[in-house]
């Protein structure tokens, strides 16, 4: 443990009056010299001039190991401002990242919502078409009757709603590839 010097002077009659004079180091670090004035009635000698005694006492505020120097106010202020700037920048980046994430989530949710609306609209249209197909077309005008008859026929041929049967699509794709290959051979 580090010790701080304490000076005691015998000057007054009252043995209980103690005056502590000291300068505290910024932040409470380092040795703090403490000067103490105390009167003592032990000697019984009141006319004796005051004597000064130096006593070593453990300093409770000292820390084991080396004691760091206190830094200047300007340097401390600059470091504090740099720390605040770093914290502000980190907070801004965090907010920006969360906003980007929210935007992505909103876009994804909007896309899902639009897809659900489209599917629901398609389902409603199919239900209406099914109801129309189940109706008796005898009392329709010839044009309406022809329209619904074509729709019925189309539904029977291609139940999935596509106007092209899968085999027709496959044949068309193969024919397209053959045309591309034929064109490449002509270029050679």
Secondary structure as UniProt FT lines:
FT   STRAND          3..9
FT   TURN            15..16
FT   STRAND          19..22
FT   HELIX           26..28
FT   STRAND          34..37
FT   STRAND          52..58
FT   TURN            60..61
FT   HELIX           73..134
FT   TURN            138..139
FT   HELIX           142..157
FT   TURN            159..160
FT   HELIX           166..187
//
